[in-house]
């Protein structure tokens, strides 16, 4: 717009709104319109001039015509009279500008507006307008421009091959579905699709534009081929149920994608719509390819499930339907593992071969040989079920995994030893409608699972009670059972009326006459895939309106109630059987009485048979007849050692039997039962320990501390008590018995020396000061250590164990209806508690692995005491020794005091060490368990302080060490 006349002195002048701008130079040749000077080779003439935009007279939104036409066409008179204030005014029409049309005379007629209607607006035919942009003048002009040899647009598409749009679109669709076509073929070596033409395009599009468009279709095709190869390889080479399930999921995914995309492509008319159709499929395929790629390096099905679970956790923040699809994939792929777990738990009948100890195991249950030493000292191996933690998926907590394993192990032990029990019958469990291990990804699903578990537990308790009552009725007289049988209703189909039979047969024929229904399986994964592929423009909505729980909590919330319900029933029943039918308490008392030397008669008889020098020797001597009295081994008073097996049997014959007959009132009846059967519990007997050559060499010295290490107690727990008294527990009992055997020997020797010194007329009456002092200190040290071992280490610990056993028996007695002792508390917890009891005893006796230096120091002190005893016994009768004359005893005493002082110092440092003796849980947890078998009462930290109070209550050795000794 020209603003040169803005300052002409007319402040109210209206500018020329339709006037040309002063920048416009005029002329058609010099205008700056786009493509105005372009010359094309394939067009004979130049582009037509743009037409004047004509206004549609019938347009609904057309504005009224205020232009009044051209000036020469208007019938404007030269003068138009007007009267104002009684005067005539002459108006020159030529001098009036048409811009100020309101100044024209009223006699000039205006164009009347036309009547417009909706029908005229709908039927209006738009007129094509000529555009100045080449891309808006159709594909012909655009193709001609980009195909020119001089490339005026600099697009660099002159070498591209132009193909038909229909062929390109169909090939693009086949490419996205992973199929070969006219334009794309699969290269097996490169594992990708390759176009037949390196550079191609369709009319109206550039090659670069189509290359970007082809990327998503190329990705879908390559991933589809990769998944097809994975499916084919898995079905042919792999026998793993989990990988076959994953391949089945991949097959379902490809079938759903190809079926839905193939049927919906006809509804889309552009490449952009086709790309938008494949976009969700590309997202799903790419995510699934990542899962398959990560799964390919896993070793087993459980590792594969852990990988899939971790991949889904990484996508937990997504709010689209992809996460819901992946959760369904996890449910499908984990189905074989969940089926086996349900079979192992007992909530599902075993479809395949039952898992036995003669097999190789399956999944997290493996069969291994457990080693133990039999009564002849031979190493025996027996197969047993073992939990394999490496084959537990990461979404299963270690506590739940162990509970599952122990429930299945206890259930199979119950079936083996009590086949007539209701829990051993599969039909009894099935009558309670047991729930299977299943996933629930919403709060409603989880609440439903918990409700099923609760109903199953109540139903199983009722079923057990019902079958128990039936078993009691089977013991009734025959006439009572016959009477109840007659009263029972008998269902007989052929006893029904003939009309009912005809109606039943006709209904059956009618059912066969009807056509088969379409096989449309209710596949949740296919439905979710369809929703994702079809409803791409709709916001995703979960099936459940409530907020879903975190993925990390879902496995515990879903599987925990079912596992706990089964554990409460099975563990309670097995505990009842162990205590009532197999007398577990009596077998544990046997270990306390003999392995831990808790029976005073046994300890006294064993010490007398091994060490008493007044007994007749069991060694065969030529020409010497035995008197027929009791015989012994007389350790320390004979020439040959170790004794022969016949001597050992002769000296120890009857010790175990007579000692077991003197048990307390609790075990008298059961002990008499064993004696009547001619055997002791677990075939308890003395045996020779299997030893190495080095250990045998040390045993051959009767003056060494290892002289009796060859002697042991042989005990084999009868099944199913071996689930509580395991081979490892028996090994710990054996280690304790070996140390206690050394200690009763030392106690016997020091007591004999002390008594001999107190008797007048003995060979020790004239001993020197050093010998007397050594004898007193040795007796004090050995008696203090033995008192600590037997009282603090064994008696106090076993008293805690007895209180726990009493609590179990009280629960069993007061809960006869179902025997539920706790959620996870059963045979495995009792076994662990039993093992922790022995660990506490071994800690007090310095038998733990980290206490080996302390035990070695104690053995050196005992060895010095044995040397002193040997020297005292070998001294001639009536010899008189003064202080300082027996240099050997003085040296032994000095070494003895030094060792004892070091031993006390070490014990004091251990008792003051923070955290020493605090035992961690077997699974690595440092928190105390809560429940029936809580081990808070088995703390170990303050036990060594009891030994210090016995040894040095007056700081005797500390003062001696400080004075220079």
Protein Blocks (a to p, Z undefined) as FASTA:
>chain_A
ZZklmmnopakbccdfkbccfklngjjklpcbehklpccfklmbacdddddddddfkbmk
lccdfklpafklpccdfbdcddeehiacdddfklpcfklmmlpcfklccdddddddfklm
mmpccdddddfbfklnojklmmmmmmpmklmnonopmlpccddfklmmmmmmmmmnopac
fkbccdfklopacdfblbacdehiafklmmmmmmmmmmmmmmmmmmmmmmmmmmmmpccf
klmmmmmmmmmmmmmmmmmmmmmmmmpcbfklmmmmmmmmmmmmmmmmmmmmmmmmpmbl
mlmmmmmmmmmmmmmmpcbfklmmmmmmmmmmmmmmmmmmmmmnopaccfbacddfklnb
eajbccdddddddfkopacddddddddfklccfklcfklmmmmmmmmmmmmmmmmmmmmb
mklpmklmmmnopadddddfbfklmmmmmmmmmmmmmmmmmmmmmmmmmmmmmmpcfklm
mmmmmmpccddfklpcfklmmmmmmmmmmmmmpccdddddddfklmmmmmmmmmmmbccd
dfblbdcddfklmmmmmmmmmmmmmmmmmmmmmmmmmmmmnommlmmmmmmmmmnopafk
lmmmmmmmmmmmkbccfbdcehiacehiacdekioiafbdcddfklmmmmmgoklmmmmm
mccfklmmmmmmmmmnopaehiiacddddddfklmmmmmpmkbmklmmmpccddddddfk
lmmmcfklmmmmmmmmmmmmmmmmmmmmmmmmmmmmmpghiaklmpcfklmmmmmmmmmm
mmmmmmmmmmmmmmmmmmmmmmmmmmmmmmmmmmmmnopabjklcfklmmmmmmmmmmmm
mmmnopafklmmmmmmmmmmmmmmmmmmmmmmmpcehiacdehklmmlmmmmmmmmmmmm
mmmmmmmmmmmpghihiacdfkopabdcedjklcklmcfklmmmmmmmmmmmnommmmmm
mnoZZ
